[in-house]
Amino acid sequence: MIVMRRSIFMAMIFSLFLAACGRNSAALPPANPEQLRLDCIHLLSQPEGEIASDKWARSITALKPLEVSRDADHIVITQQHEDGRFSRGYYVYADPQTIPPGKGVWIQKTEWKGIYIYKTQY
């Protein structure tokens, strides 16, 4: 009886752990990836650095970003800060053939051309 209770307890703990991990495992997906890419292309006309929220298009605000910034050839949409150590969100490139460098950044290819999920230390 005690072994059975312990097994049930461990199964519950494991389920809670999986649920907690799953909550942060994926970035909020864009409703219209091609529109997001077009809106980000427009933002590439901004100077490098953080982009004010009043300049974000609807496709970007729908992702509920914490921050949007411009790097040399892409837009960074930060959606989450995890554990006080990691940032997570999207890299969006104007050229759908561009592959982001993976140095110091975990990159996940998406089904949408020019859009990648990233995770990096901040």
C-alpha positions, -999 to 999 in steps of 0.1 A, spaced: 0 0 0 28 24 9 47 16 -23 15 23 -43 10 57 -26 46 66 -32 43 56 -69 12 77 -73 29 106 -55 60 104 -77 38 102 -108 20 134 -97 53 152 -91 66 141 -125 33 153 -142 36 187 -126 72 189 -137 63 182 -173 35 207 -172 58 234 -159 84 227 -185 59 226 -213 45 260 -204 78 277 -214 89 252 -241 76 271 -271 73 307 -282 38 320 -290 34 313 -327 26 340 -352 -10 340 -365 3 351 -400 40 344 -404 43 360 -438 27 393 -425 50 391 -395 80 389 -418 68 418 -440 62 439 -409 97 431 -396 112 440 -430 96 474 -426 112 477 -391 147 471 -407 145 508 -417 148 517 -380 183 523 -364 199 493 -347 188 488 -311 155 487 -293 124 497 -312 96 516 -294 64 498 -290 44 524 -309 63 513 -340 53 476 -337 27 463 -362 -3 443 -351 14 410 -361 42 418 -337 20 430 -308 0 398 -311 31 379 -300 31 398 -267 68 407 -269 87 421 -239 110 438 -263 116 442 -301 150 453 -314 169 455 -347 202 439 -353 222 443 -385 201 421 -407 172 409 -386 146 418 -360 147 402 -326 113 397 -309 118 388 -272 88 370 -257 101 356 -225 129 358 -199 133 324 -182 148 318 -148 164 352 -148 191 337 -172 176 331 -207 157 351 -233 134 334 -258 116 346 -289 120 350 -326 146 361 -351 130 374 -382 150 379 -414 141 398 -445 158 372 -467 140 339 -461 172 320 -471 193 335 -443 204 311 -416 212 327 -383 246 321 -367 244 296 -338 273 309 -318 261 314 -282 225 310 -292 202 280 -294 183 282 -327 152 262 -337 141 263 -373 104 269 -378 81 259 -407 81 296 -417 108 309 -440 131 335 -425 116 330 -389 136 312 -362 129 306 -325 159 315 -304 170 310 -268 201 328 -254 215 340 -221 209 376 -212 
